[in-house]
Amino acid sequence: MLYKLKKLESLNIDILKKLGVFKSDKLTIDYDNTIIFNEKEDSKMTYKRNYGYQPGVCTINEENILYIENRNGNSDAKSFQLDTLKRVFDLLDSQKIKKVHNFRADAASYQYDVISFLQSKVDNFYIGCRNSYVENIFPKLASGKK
């Protein structure tokens, strides 16, 4: 099974090469987990309280799927993320893809190990998050209140 997945990953990279995706001056990878709701017997309850899967998905330059790694529905988005990202970058290295310039992800990537790994793989990384302190302070600063 693993052999077949490797062949599919390589096929996907070959298709992206034919499309000229890797000729871009700057490559940007976006990573996020998504939910695929379904009623399959082996699906698990998601945090949205419906059954499904929660795969990790990498897109490149906002348009093309680069990598998908399936996870069951009750997988925490931050669990095993470093392992997944290592597989993504190993795939790129094995296919002789030039360095990725930007990496973007949500707060699930805000982990020491993930950030340390990304520092050696990309020029810039952006990890978004919500911060209640900042959300409360910024309106006060804008209005001049203390």
C-alpha positions as CSV (number, residue, x, y, z in Angstrom):
1,M,0.0,0.0,0.0
2,L,2.8,2.4,0.9
3,Y,4.4,1.8,-2.5
4,K,1.2,2.8,-4.3
5,L,0.9,6.0,-2.2
6,K,4.5,6.9,-3.1
7,K,3.7,6.4,-6.8
8,L,0.6,8.5,-6.5
9,E,2.5,11.3,-4.7
10,S,5.2,11.2,-7.5
11,L,2.4,11.2,-10.2
12,N,0.9,14.3,-8.5
13,I,4.3,16.1,-8.5
14,D,4.8,15.1,-12.2
15,I,1.4,16.6,-13.1
16,L,2.2,19.8,-11.1
17,K,5.5,20.0,-13.0
18,K,3.7,19.7,-16.4
19,L,1.4,22.5,-15.3
20,G,4.4,24.7,-14.6
21,V,3.5,25.1,-10.9
22,F,7.2,24.9,-9.8
23,K,8.4,27.5,-12.3
24,S,7.0,30.2,-10.1
25,D,9.6,32.7,-8.7
26,K,8.3,32.0,-5.2
27,L,6.7,28.9,-4.0
28,T,4.1,29.1,-1.1
29,I,2.7,26.1,0.7
30,D,-0.5,26.4,2.7
31,Y,-1.2,23.7,5.3
32,D,-4.5,23.1,7.0
33,N,-6.7,20.3,8.2
34,T,-10.2,20.0,6.7
35,I,-13.2,17.9,7.5
36,I,-14.8,15.5,5.1
37,F,-18.1,14.5,6.6
38,N,-19.4,11.0,5.7
39,E,-21.3,8.1,7.1
40,K,-18.7,5.4,6.5
41,E,-18.4,2.7,9.2
42,D,-14.8,3.5,10.1
43,S,-15.3,7.3,10.3
44,K,-15.0,9.0,13.7
45,M,-16.8,11.9,15.4
46,T,-15.2,15.2,14.5
47,Y,-15.1,18.3,16.7
48,K,-18.1,19.5,14.7
49,R,-20.1,16.6,16.2
50,N,-20.6,14.8,12.9
51,Y,-18.8,11.7,11.6
52,G,-16.0,12.0,9.1
53,Y,-12.3,12.3,8.4
54,Q,-9.9,15.2,9.0
55,P,-7.1,15.0,6.5
56,G,-4.1,17.3,6.5
57,V,-4.0,19.2,3.2
58,C,-1.1,21.1,1.6
59,T,-1.7,23.4,-1.4
60,I,0.9,25.1,-3.4
61,N,0.6,28.7,-4.6
62,E,-3.1,28.7,-3.5
63,E,-4.3,26.8,-6.5
64,N,-3.1,23.2,-6.6
65,I,-3.2,20.3,-4.2
66,L,0.4,19.3,-3.3
67,Y,-0.2,16.7,-0.6
68,I,-3.0,15.0,1.4
69,E,-2.6,12.8,4.4
70,N,-5.8,11.2,5.8
71,R,-6.6,11.2,9.5
72,N,-9.7,10.0,11.3
73,G,-12.3,12.4,12.4
74,N,-11.3,12.8,16.0
75,S,-7.7,13.6,15.2
76,D,-6.4,16.8,16.9
77,A,-5.2,19.1,14.1
78,K,-1.8,19.6,15.8
79,S,-1.2,15.9,16.5
80,F,1.6,14.4,14.3
81,Q,1.8,17.6,12.3
82,L,5.6,17.6,12.3
83,D,5.6,14.0,10.9
84,T,3.3,15.1,8.1
85,L,5.3,18.2,7.2
86,K,8.5,16.1,7.2
87,R,6.9,13.8,4.7
88,V,5.8,16.7,2.5
89,F,9.3,18.2,2.4
90,D,10.9,14.8,1.9
91,L,8.7,14.4,-1.1
92,L,9.7,17.7,-2.5
93,D,13.4,16.9,-1.9
94,S,13.1,13.5,-3.6
95,Q,11.5,15.2,-6.6
96,K,14.3,17.9,-6.7
97,I,11.9,20.7,-6.1
98,K,13.6,24.0,-5.4
99,K,13.3,25.6,-1.9
100,V,9.9,26.7,-0.8
101,H,9.8,30.4,0.1
102,N,6.7,30.8,2.2
103,F,4.7,28.5,4.4
104,R,1.3,29.4,5.9
105,A,-0.8,27.6,8.4
106,D,-3.2,28.1,11.2
107,A,-2.7,28.1,15.0
108,A,-2.3,24.2,15.0
109,S,1.2,24.8,13.6
110,Y,2.1,27.0,16.6
111,Q,4.4,24.3,18.0
112,Y,8.1,24.5,18.9
113,D,9.1,21.4,16.9
114,V,7.1,22.6,13.8
115,I,8.6,26.1,13.9
116,S,12.1,24.7,14.4
117,F,11.7,22.4,11.4
118,L,10.2,25.1,9.2
119,Q,13.2,27.4,9.9
120,S,15.4,25.1,8.0
121,K,13.0,24.5,5.1
122,V,11.5,27.8,4.2
123,D,12.5,31.5,3.9
124,N,9.3,32.8,5.7
125,F,6.5,31.1,7.7
126,Y,3.3,32.6,8.8
127,I,1.2,31.0,11.5
128,G,-2.1,32.7,12.2
129,C,-3.9,32.6,15.5
130,R,-6.5,34.4,17.6
131,N,-5.4,36.1,20.7
132,S,-8.1,37.4,23.1
133,Y,-5.7,39.8,24.7
134,V,-4.8,41.5,21.4
135,E,-8.4,41.5,20.3
136,N,-9.4,43.4,23.5
137,I,-6.4,45.8,23.4
138,F,-6.4,46.9,19.8
139,P,-9.8,48.6,19.8
140,K,-8.8,50.5,22.9
141,L,-5.5,51.6,21.3
142,A,-7.4,52.7,18.1
143,S,-9.8,54.8,20.1
144,G,-7.1,56.3,22.4
145,K,-8.5,54.7,25.6
146,K,-6.4,53.1,28.3
